[in-house]
Amino acid sequence: DVTGLDDDVRRLLRSYAFPGNVRELRNLVERGVILGDGPTLTTRELSDLTSTPSSLPAAEELELAILEERAIRAVFEQSGGNQAETARLLGIGTDALRYRLRKHALR
C-alpha cells in the first residue's frame, strides 16, 4: 500500500495545472497507487505528467501500452470484472474501457 509521496512527486503535483480539476488529480493518484510497488508514490508511477505520447519513440510507446494493459487488468480484477466500476476507477467512459479491453484482449 502506498502511504506517501516522494519529494519529486510533491513538486510535480504542485506545478501541474490539472486541466481536468480535482477529479483528474484523484484519478492520477489512483492510477499511481495501482501501478506502484512500494510504500511511496514516485514520478515513475506518474510518468504521464512528465511526457507526452506524441513525442515518445516506438519502444516507449510499446512500454506505455504494456503499462496501460497492466493498469486496466489490475483495476478490472480489483473490481471483480465490473466494467462500470473499472471505468469509474480509471476515470474513463465505459465505451473507452470496452475499446481498451478488446485492444488488450482482457475480456
N, CA, C and O atoms as a GROMACS GRO file, in nm:
protein
  428
    1ASP      N    1   0.083  -0.119   0.000
    1ASP     CA    2   0.000   0.000   0.000
    1ASP      C    3   0.087   0.125   0.000
    1ASP      O    4   0.189   0.131   0.069
    2VAL      N    5   0.046   0.223  -0.078
    2VAL     CA    6   0.118   0.350  -0.083
    2VAL      C    7   0.074   0.434   0.036
    2VAL      O    8  -0.045   0.454   0.060
    3THR      N    9   0.174   0.483   0.109
    3THR     CA   10   0.143   0.564   0.227
    3THR      C   11   0.198   0.706   0.219
    3THR      O   12   0.176   0.786   0.310
    4GLY      N   13   0.271   0.739   0.110
    4GLY     CA   14   0.328   0.872   0.100
    4GLY      C   15   0.370   0.907  -0.041
    4GLY      O   16   0.364   0.825  -0.132
    5LEU      N   17   0.414   1.032  -0.057
    5LEU     CA   18   0.462   1.084  -0.185
    5LEU      C   19   0.607   1.123  -0.170
    5LEU      O   20   0.646   1.183  -0.070
    6ASP      N   21   0.688   1.090  -0.270
    6ASP     CA   22   0.826   1.136  -0.260
    6ASP      C   23   0.832   1.285  -0.296
    6ASP      O   24   0.736   1.339  -0.353
    7ASP      N   25   0.943   1.352  -0.264
    7ASP     CA   26   0.953   1.497  -0.282
    7ASP      C   27   0.936   1.539  -0.427
    7ASP      O   28   0.875   1.643  -0.453
    8ASP      N   29   0.988   1.460  -0.522
    8ASP     CA   30   0.972   1.494  -0.664
    8ASP      C   31   0.826   1.492  -0.705
    8ASP      O   32   0.783   1.576  -0.784
    9VAL      N   33   0.749   1.398  -0.652
    9VAL     CA   34   0.606   1.391  -0.683
    9VAL      C   35   0.535   1.513  -0.626
    9VAL      O   36   0.449   1.571  -0.692
   10ARG      N   37   0.570   1.553  -0.505
   10ARG     CA   38   0.508   1.672  -0.445
   10ARG      C   39   0.532   1.795  -0.533
   10ARG      O   40   0.441   1.872  -0.559
   11ARG      N   41   0.658   1.812  -0.578
   11ARG     CA   42   0.690   1.926  -0.664
   11ARG      C   43   0.613   1.918  -0.796
   11ARG      O   44   0.560   2.018  -0.844
   12LEU      N   45   0.608   1.799  -0.854
   12LEU     CA   46   0.540   1.779  -0.981
   12LEU      C   47   0.390   1.811  -0.968
   12LEU      O   48   0.334   1.879  -1.053
   13LEU      N   49   0.328   1.762  -0.863
   13LEU     CA   50   0.184   1.786  -0.843
   13LEU      C   51   0.155   1.934  -0.819
   13LEU      O   52   0.052   1.985  -0.864
   14ARG      N   53   0.245   2.002  -0.750
   14ARG     CA   54   0.225   2.145  -0.725
   14ARG      C   55   0.238   2.227  -0.853
   14ARG      O   56   0.174   2.331  -0.867
   15SER      N   57   0.322   2.181  -0.946
   15SER     CA   58   0.347   2.259  -1.067
   15SER      C   59   0.252   2.226  -1.182
   15SER      O   60   0.246   2.301  -1.279
   16TYR      N   61   0.178   2.116  -1.173
   16TYR     CA   62   0.089   2.074  -1.282
   16TYR      C   63  -0.044   2.148  -1.273
   16TYR      O   64  -0.098   2.165  -1.164
   17ALA      N   65  -0.098   2.192  -1.388
   17ALA     CA   66  -0.218   2.276  -1.390
   17ALA      C   67  -0.348   2.198  -1.365
   17ALA      O   68  -0.448   2.258  -1.326
   18PHE      N   69  -0.350   2.069  -1.387
   18PHE     CA   70  -0.470   1.985  -1.374
   18PHE      C   71  -0.591   2.045  -1.445
   18PHE      O   72  -0.685   2.091  -1.382
   19PRO      N   73  -0.586   2.043  -1.578
   19PRO     CA   74  -0.699   2.097  -1.655
   19PRO      C   75  -0.830   2.022  -1.628
   19PRO      O   76  -0.937   2.077  -1.653
   20GLY      N   77  -0.822   1.900  -1.580
   20GLY     CA   78  -0.943   1.823  -1.550
   20GLY      C   79  -0.989   1.839  -1.407
   20GLY      O   80  -1.078   1.766  -1.364
   21ASN      N   81  -0.932   1.930  -1.332
   21ASN     CA   82  -0.966   1.964  -1.193
   21ASN      C   83  -0.933   1.853  -1.093
   21ASN      O   84  -0.847   1.769  -1.118
   22VAL      N   85  -1.002   1.854  -0.981
   22VAL     CA   86  -0.971   1.760  -0.871
   22VAL      C   87  -0.995   1.615  -0.912
   22VAL      O   88  -0.923   1.526  -0.867
   23ARG      N   89  -1.093   1.592  -0.997
   23ARG     CA   90  -1.119   1.454  -1.042
   23ARG      C   91  -0.997   1.399  -1.116
   23ARG      O   92  -0.961   1.283  -1.099
   24GLU      N   93  -0.935   1.482  -1.199
   24GLU     CA   94  -0.815   1.438  -1.270
   24GLU      C   95  -0.704   1.404  -1.171
   24GLU      O   96  -0.635   1.304  -1.187
   25LEU      N   97  -0.687   1.487  -1.069
   25LEU     CA   98  -0.586   1.461  -0.966
   25LEU      C   99  -0.615   1.329  -0.895
   25LEU      O  100  -0.525   1.247  -0.877
   26ARG      N  101  -0.740   1.308  -0.856
   26ARG     CA  102  -0.777   1.184  -0.787
   26ARG      C  103  -0.749   1.062  -0.876
   26ARG      O  104  -0.693   0.963  -0.829
   27ASN      N  105  -0.789   1.070  -1.002
   27ASN     CA  106  -0.767   0.958  -1.094
   27ASN      C  107  -0.619   0.931  -1.116
   27ASN      O  108  -0.577   0.816  -1.124
   28LEU      N  109  -0.541   1.038  -1.125
   28LEU     CA  110  -0.397   1.024  -1.144
   28LEU      C  111  -0.334   0.952  -1.024
   28LEU      O  112  -0.253   0.861  -1.041
   29VAL      N  113  -0.372   0.994  -0.905
   29VAL     CA  114  -0.316   0.932  -0.784
   29VAL      C  115  -0.362   0.786  -0.773
   29VAL      O  116  -0.283   0.700  -0.736
   30GLU      N  117  -0.489   0.759  -0.805
   30GLU     CA  118  -0.538   0.620  -0.800
   30GLU      C  119  -0.459   0.532  -0.896
   30GLU      O  120  -0.421   0.420  -0.860
   31ARG      N  121  -0.434   0.581  -1.017
   31ARG     CA  122  -0.355   0.503  -1.113
   31ARG      C  123  -0.213   0.482  -1.062
   31ARG      O  124  -0.157   0.374  -1.076
   32GLY      N  125  -0.156   0.587  -1.002
   32GLY     CA  126  -0.022   0.574  -0.946
   32GLY      C  127  -0.015   0.470  -0.837
   32GLY      O  128   0.082   0.394  -0.828
   33VAL      N  129  -0.118   0.465  -0.753
   33VAL     CA  130  -0.123   0.366  -0.645
   33VAL      C  131  -0.132   0.225  -0.705
   33VAL      O  132  -0.067   0.133  -0.656
   34ILE      N  133  -0.212   0.210  -0.809
   34ILE     CA  134  -0.227   0.079  -0.874
   34ILE      C  135  -0.096   0.034  -0.936
   34ILE      O  136  -0.058  -0.083  -0.925
   35LEU      N  137  -0.026   0.127  -1.001
   35LEU     CA  138   0.099   0.092  -1.068
   35LEU      C  139   0.217   0.081  -0.972
   35LEU      O  140   0.317   0.017  -1.003
   36GLY      N  141   0.205   0.145  -0.855
   36GLY     CA  142   0.316   0.147  -0.760
   36GLY      C  143   0.345   0.013  -0.698
   36GLY      O  144   0.257  -0.073  -0.684
   37ASP      N  145   0.471  -0.004  -0.660
   37ASP     CA  146   0.509  -0.131  -0.598
   37ASP      C  147   0.580  -0.110  -0.465
   37ASP      O  148   0.643  -0.201  -0.412
   38GLY      N  149   0.570   0.010  -0.411
   38GLY     CA  150   0.634   0.038  -0.283
   38GLY      C  151   0.546   0.128  -0.199
   38GLY      O  152   0.435   0.162  -0.239
   39PRO      N  153   0.595   0.167  -0.082
   39PRO     CA  154   0.515   0.249   0.008
   39PRO      C  155   0.508   0.397  -0.032
   39PRO      O  156   0.427   0.473   0.022
   40THR      N  157   0.592   0.438  -0.127
   40THR     CA  158   0.597   0.578  -0.166
   40THR      C  159   0.567   0.592  -0.315
   40THR      O  160   0.624   0.521  -0.398
   41LEU      N  161   0.477   0.685  -0.348
   41LEU     CA  162   0.445   0.714  -0.486
   41LEU      C  163   0.559   0.795  -0.545
   41LEU      O  164   0.598   0.898  -0.489
   42THR      N  165   0.614   0.750  -0.659
   42THR     CA  166   0.726   0.819  -0.723
   42THR      C  167   0.685   0.872  -0.860
   42THR      O  168   0.576   0.843  -0.908
   43THR      N  169   0.773   0.950  -0.921
   43THR     CA  170   0.744   1.004  -1.054
   43THR      C  171   0.732   0.894  -1.158
   43THR      O  172   0.671   0.914  -1.262
   44ARG      N  173   0.789   0.777  -1.132
   44ARG     CA  174   0.776   0.666  -1.227
   44ARG      C  175   0.629   0.629  -1.246
   44ARG      O  176   0.586   0.603  -1.358
   45GLU      N  177   0.552   0.628  -1.138
   45GLU     CA  178   0.410   0.594  -1.147
   45GLU      C  179   0.327   0.707  -1.209
   45GLU      O  180   0.216   0.683  -1.256
   46LEU      N  181   0.380   0.828  -1.210
   46LEU     CA  182   0.308   0.943  -1.265
   46LEU      C  183   0.370   0.989  -1.395
   46LEU      O  184   0.368   1.108  -1.426
   47SER      N  185   0.426   0.898  -1.471
   47SER     CA  186   0.500   0.934  -1.592
   47SER      C  187   0.416   1.007  -1.695
   47SER      O  188   0.471   1.078  -1.778
   48ASP      N  189   0.283   0.991  -1.693
   48ASP     CA  190   0.201   1.062  -1.791
   48ASP      C  191   0.202   1.212  -1.769
   48ASP      O  192   0.162   1.287  -1.858
   49LEU      N  193   0.244   1.260  -1.653
   49LEU     CA  194   0.259   1.404  -1.631
   49LEU      C  195   0.391   1.457  -1.683
   49LEU      O  196   0.404   1.576  -1.708
   50THR      N  197   0.488   1.369  -1.701
   50THR     CA  198   0.622   1.414  -1.737
   50THR      C  199   0.657   1.390  -1.882
   50THR      O  200   0.766   1.425  -1.925
   51SER      N  201   0.566   1.330  -1.960
   51SER     CA  202   0.594   1.307  -2.102
   51SER      C  203   0.466   1.319  -2.182
   51SER      O  204   0.355   1.309  -2.128
   52THR      N  205   0.482   1.342  -2.310
   52THR     CA  206   0.366   1.349  -2.398
   52THR      C  207   0.372   1.232  -2.495
   52THR      O  208   0.478   1.206  -2.551
   53PRO      N  209   0.262   1.162  -2.516
   53PRO     CA  210   0.263   1.043  -2.601
   53PRO      C  211   0.312   1.069  -2.742
   53PRO      O  212   0.377   0.982  -2.801
   54SER      N  213   0.282   1.185  -2.799
   54SER     CA  214   0.321   1.210  -2.938
   54SER      C  215   0.472   1.221  -2.956
   54SER      O  216   0.521   1.205  -3.067
   55SER      N  217   0.546   1.249  -2.848
   55SER     CA  218   0.690   1.265  -2.861
   55SER      C  219   0.766   1.138  -2.821
   55SER      O  220   0.889   1.139  -2.818
   56LEU      N  221   0.695   1.031  -2.791
   56LEU     CA  222   0.761   0.908  -2.747
   56LEU      C  223   0.812   0.826  -2.864
   56LEU      O  224   0.742   0.811  -2.964
   57PRO      N  225   0.933   0.772  -2.853
   57PRO     CA  226   0.981   0.678  -2.953
   57PRO      C  227   0.899   0.549  -2.949
   57PRO      O  228   0.829   0.524  -2.851
   58ALA      N  229   0.907   0.469  -3.053
   58ALA     CA  230   0.826   0.348  -3.066
   58ALA      C  231   0.841   0.254  -2.946
   58ALA      O  232   0.742   0.200  -2.898
   59ALA      N  233   0.963   0.235  -2.898
   59ALA     CA  234   0.985   0.145  -2.784
   59ALA      C  235   0.913   0.195  -2.659
   59ALA      O  236   0.857   0.116  -2.584
   60GLU      N  237   0.915   0.325  -2.637
   60GLU     CA  238   0.847   0.381  -2.520
   60GLU      C  239   0.696   0.374  -2.537
   60GLU      O  240   0.624   0.357  -2.439
   61GLU      N  241   0.647   0.388  -2.661
   61GLU     CA  242   0.503   0.373  -2.685
   61GLU      C  243   0.459   0.231  -2.652
   61GLU      O  244   0.352   0.210  -2.596
   62LEU      N  245   0.543   0.134  -2.687
   62LEU     CA  246   0.513  -0.006  -2.655
   62LEU      C  247   0.511  -0.024  -2.504
   62LEU      O  248   0.423  -0.092  -2.450
   63GLU      N  249   0.607   0.036  -2.436
   63GLU     CA  250   0.612   0.029  -2.290
   63GLU      C  251   0.486   0.090  -2.229
   63GLU      O  252   0.429   0.036  -2.134
   64LEU      N  253   0.443   0.202  -2.286
   64LEU     CA  254   0.322   0.268  -2.238
   64LEU      C  255   0.200   0.178  -2.258
   64LEU      O  256   0.113   0.171  -2.172
   65ALA      N  257   0.193   0.109  -2.372
   65ALA     CA  258   0.082   0.017  -2.398
   65ALA      C  259   0.082  -0.097  -2.296
   65ALA      O  260  -0.024  -0.141  -2.251
   66ILE      N  261   0.200  -0.144  -2.261
   66ILE     CA  262   0.210  -0.252  -2.161
   66ILE      C  263   0.164  -0.201  -2.025
   66ILE      O  264   0.092  -0.271  -1.954
   67LEU      N  265   0.206  -0.080  -1.989
   67LEU     CA  266   0.162  -0.022  -1.862
   67LEU      C  267   0.011  -0.001  -1.860
   67LEU      O  268  -0.055  -0.026  -1.759
   68GLU      N  269  -0.043   0.046  -1.973
   68GLU     CA  270  -0.188   0.064  -1.981
   68GLU      C  271  -0.260  -0.069  -1.960
   68GLU      O  272  -0.356  -0.076  -1.884
   69GLU      N  273  -0.213  -0.172  -2.027
   69GLU     CA  274  -0.274  -0.305  -2.015
   69GLU      C  275  -0.267  -0.354  -1.870
   69GLU      O  276  -0.365  -0.408  -1.819
   70ARG      N  277  -0.153  -0.337  -1.806
   70ARG     CA  278  -0.137  -0.382  -1.667
   70ARG      C  279  -0.230  -0.306  -1.573
   70ARG      O  280  -0.291  -0.365  -1.484
   71ALA      N  281  -0.239  -0.175  -1.593
   71ALA     CA  282  -0.325  -0.093  -1.507
   71ALA      C  283  -0.471  -0.132  -1.524
   71ALA      O  284  -0.544  -0.147  -1.426
   72ILE      N  285  -0.513  -0.150  -1.649
   72ILE     CA  286  -0.652  -0.187  -1.674
   72ILE      C  287  -0.680  -0.326  -1.617
   72ILE      O  288  -0.784  -0.347  -1.555
   73ARG      N  289  -0.588  -0.419  -1.638
   73ARG     CA  290  -0.606  -0.554  -1.585
   73ARG      C  291  -0.619  -0.551  -1.432
   73ARG      O  292  -0.706  -0.617  -1.376
   74ALA      N  293  -0.532  -0.475  -1.366
   74ALA     CA  294  -0.534  -0.470  -1.220
   74ALA      C  295  -0.666  -0.413  -1.168
   74ALA      O  296  -0.725  -0.468  -1.075
   75VAL      N  297  -0.712  -0.304  -1.228
   75VAL     CA  298  -0.836  -0.242  -1.183
   75VAL      C  299  -0.956  -0.331  -1.217
   75VAL      O  300  -1.049  -0.344  -1.138
   76PHE      N  301  -0.952  -0.393  -1.335
   76PHE     CA  302  -1.060  -0.482  -1.378
   76PHE      C  303  -1.073  -0.600  -1.281
   76PHE      O  304  -1.184  -0.637  -1.243
   77GLU      N  305  -0.960  -0.657  -1.242
   77GLU     CA  306  -0.962  -0.768  -1.146
   77GLU      C  307  -1.006  -0.720  -1.008
   77GLU      O  308  -1.084  -0.787  -0.940
   78GLN      N  309  -0.956  -0.602  -0.968
   78GLN     CA  310  -0.993  -0.545  -0.838
   78GLN      C  311  -1.143  -0.521  -0.828
   78GLN      O  312  -1.202  -0.538  -0.722
   79SER      N  313  -1.205  -0.483  -0.940
   79SER     CA  314  -1.349  -0.455  -0.939
   79SER      C  315  -1.432  -0.579  -0.971
   79SER      O  316  -1.553  -0.568  -0.996
   80GLY      N  317  -1.370  -0.694  -0.971
   80GLY     CA  318  -1.442  -0.819  -0.995
   80GLY      C  319  -1.498  -0.831  -1.135
   80GLY      O  320  -1.599  -0.898  -1.156
   81GLY      N  321  -1.434  -0.766  -1.232
   81GLY     CA  322  -1.480  -0.772  -1.370
   81GLY      C  323  -1.595  -0.677  -1.401
   81GLY      O  324  -1.654  -0.684  -1.509
   82ASN      N  325  -1.628  -0.589  -1.308
   82ASN     CA  326  -1.736  -0.493  -1.328
   82ASN      C  327  -1.686  -0.378  -1.415
   82ASN      O  328  -1.602  -0.299  -1.372
   83GLN      N  329  -1.736  -0.371  -1.539
   83GLN     CA  330  -1.687  -0.270  -1.633
   83GLN      C  331  -1.718  -0.128  -1.589
   83GLN      O  332  -1.634  -0.039  -1.604
   84ALA      N  333  -1.838  -0.104  -1.537
   84ALA     CA  334  -1.874   0.031  -1.494
   84ALA      C  335  -1.783   0.079  -1.381
   84ALA      O  336  -1.738   0.193  -1.381
   85GLU      N  337  -1.757  -0.008  -1.285
   85GLU     CA  338  -1.669   0.027  -1.173
   85GLU      C  339  -1.525   0.046  -1.221
   85GLU      O  340  -1.456   0.138  -1.176
   86THR      N  341  -1.480  -0.039  -1.311
   86THR     CA  342  -1.345  -0.026  -1.366
   86THR      C  343  -1.330   0.108  -1.437
   86THR      O  344  -1.232   0.179  -1.416
   87ALA      N  345  -1.426   0.142  -1.521
   87ALA     CA  346  -1.422   0.270  -1.593
   87ALA      C  347  -1.420   0.387  -1.495
   87ALA      O  348  -1.345   0.482  -1.514
   88ARG      N  349  -1.503   0.380  -1.392
   88ARG     CA  350  -1.508   0.487  -1.293
   88ARG      C  351  -1.374   0.504  -1.223
   88ARG      O  352  -1.324   0.616  -1.209
   89LEU      N  353  -1.315   0.393  -1.180
   89LEU     CA  354  -1.186   0.399  -1.110
   89LEU      C  355  -1.075   0.452  -1.199
   89LEU      O  356  -0.984   0.521  -1.152
   90LEU      N  357  -1.081   0.421  -1.328
   90LEU     CA  358  -0.979   0.468  -1.421
   90LEU      C  359  -1.006   0.609  -1.472
   90LEU      O  360  -0.919   0.671  -1.533
   91GLY      N  361  -1.126   0.659  -1.446
   91GLY     CA  362  -1.161   0.794  -1.491
   91GLY      C  363  -1.187   0.802  -1.640
   91GLY      O  364  -1.163   0.906  -1.702
   92ILE      N  365  -1.236   0.693  -1.698
   92ILE     CA  366  -1.267   0.691  -1.841
   92ILE      C  367  -1.411   0.644  -1.859
   92ILE      O  368  -1.470   0.588  -1.766
   93GLY      N  369  -1.467   0.666  -1.977
   93GLY     CA  370  -1.602   0.620  -2.006
   93GLY      C  371  -1.606   0.470  -2.030
   93GLY      O  372  -1.503   0.407  -2.058
   94THR      N  373  -1.725   0.413  -2.019
   94THR     CA  374  -1.737   0.268  -2.039
   94THR      C  375  -1.706   0.228  -2.182
   94THR      O  376  -1.652   0.120  -2.206
   95ASP      N  377  -1.740   0.314  -2.280
   95ASP     CA  378  -1.706   0.282  -2.419
   95ASP      C  379  -1.554   0.278  -2.438
   95ASP      O  380  -1.502   0.190  -2.505
   96ALA      N  381  -1.485   0.375  -2.377
   96ALA     CA  382  -1.338   0.377  -2.386
   96ALA      C  383  -1.280   0.253  -2.319
   96ALA      O  384  -1.183   0.195  -2.368
   97LEU      N  385  -1.338   0.213  -2.206
   97LEU     CA  386  -1.290   0.093  -2.138
   97LEU      C  387  -1.312  -0.030  -2.225
   97LEU      O  388  -1.221  -0.112  -2.240
   98ARG      N  389  -1.430  -0.043  -2.282
   98ARG     CA  390  -1.458  -0.160  -2.367
   98ARG      C  391  -1.360  -0.167  -2.484
   98ARG      O  392  -1.312  -0.275  -2.519
   99TYR      N  393  -1.330  -0.052  -2.544
   99TYR     CA  394  -1.232  -0.047  -2.652
   99TYR      C  395  -1.097  -0.100  -2.603
   99TYR      O  396  -1.034  -0.183  -2.670
  100ARG      N  397  -1.054  -0.053  -2.488
  100ARG     CA  398  -0.924  -0.095  -2.435
  100ARG      C  399  -0.924  -0.241  -2.391
  100ARG      O  400  -0.822  -0.309  -2.405
  101LEU      N  401  -1.036  -0.290  -2.339
  101LEU     CA  402  -1.044  -0.432  -2.304
  101LEU      C  403  -1.027  -0.518  -2.428
  101LEU      O  404  -0.956  -0.619  -2.425
  102ARG      N  405  -1.091  -0.479  -2.538
  102ARG     CA  406  -1.073  -0.553  -2.664
  102ARG      C  407  -0.930  -0.539  -2.716
  102ARG      O  408  -0.869  -0.636  -2.759
  103LYS      N  409  -0.878  -0.417  -2.712
  103LYS     CA  410  -0.743  -0.390  -2.760
  103LYS      C  411  -0.639  -0.477  -2.690
  103LYS      O  412  -0.545  -0.526  -2.753
  104HIS      N  413  -0.657  -0.497  -2.561
  104HIS     CA  414  -0.561  -0.574  -2.482
  104HIS      C  415  -0.608  -0.717  -2.456
  104HIS      O  416  -0.548  -0.789  -2.375
  105ALA      N  417  -0.716  -0.758  -2.522
  105ALA     CA  418  -0.770  -0.895  -2.509
  105ALA      C  419  -0.794  -0.931  -2.362
  105ALA      O  420  -0.750  -1.036  -2.315
  106LEU      N  421  -0.864  -0.844  -2.291
  106LEU     CA  422  -0.886  -0.864  -2.148
  106LEU      C  423  -1.029  -0.905  -2.115
  106LEU      O  424  -1.070  -0.893  -1.999
  107ARG      N  425  -1.104  -0.952  -2.210
  107ARG     CA  426  -1.244  -0.989  -2.181
  107ARG      C  427  -1.255  -1.113  -2.104
  107ARG      O  428  -1.366  -1.157  -2.073
   0.00000   0.00000   0.00000
